[in-house]
Amino acid sequence: MENPTSGIPPNTFANSPAVDGVLTKTTAGAHAVVSSIADAADIAAHKTKPTIDQVAAMAHQMVDKAAASAAPAVDWIGEQGESLNATQKKLVTDTTTYIAMNPLTSVTVAFLAGFLISRMIRI
């Protein structure tokens, strides 16, 4: 009786113990190679782990130092921002008060400033 898909009669070369032995040896060899590669990768990972941990610790320390150095600058900028806001409010209040007390002078100064700026732009 022949195998309808390959035309090879059963119990011939394809089913022989010699072929099964070669396949078993090849499979065992491939398994051994894969196993040795996996073992090598594990060894490499175990060797590099302390170095990676050390680099991570150093990076963490550098970030902590940078944050500690930046904290005073952030505080100073916050204080200066409050000071600038106070100065701006005082300037607006003083200007509003001056304009309310001297409206004609304020309009004249604004007109002259606009005239001078327009002359400078034309040149």
Phi, psi and omega in degrees: 000132183261155175282121187293337183274329184243344181078009180261130180294148180296160179061036175251211187304320184297333182255013186284152178297331180294317179293318178298321178295319179295316179297320179295316179295319179295316178297318179295320178295317179296320178297319179295319179296313180298319179297318180292324176295318178296319177297318178297320178295319177297317179297316179297320179295319179293325179288323184275344182302313179299322179294316179297318178298320180294316179297319179296320178295319179295319178296320178297317178296320179295321178295319178298317179295318179297319179294319179294324179288326183281337184302313178298323179295320178296318178298316181297317179296320177298317178295317180295324178298317177296320179295317179295322177297318179295318179296319179297315180298319180294318180297316179296317180297314180297318180294316179298318179295316180297315180296320179295325182277334183226069184292320182293317178297318181297317179294319180296315179297318179296319179296313180296319178297317178296319179297315180295318179296320180293325176293321180292327180288324181290332184286000000 
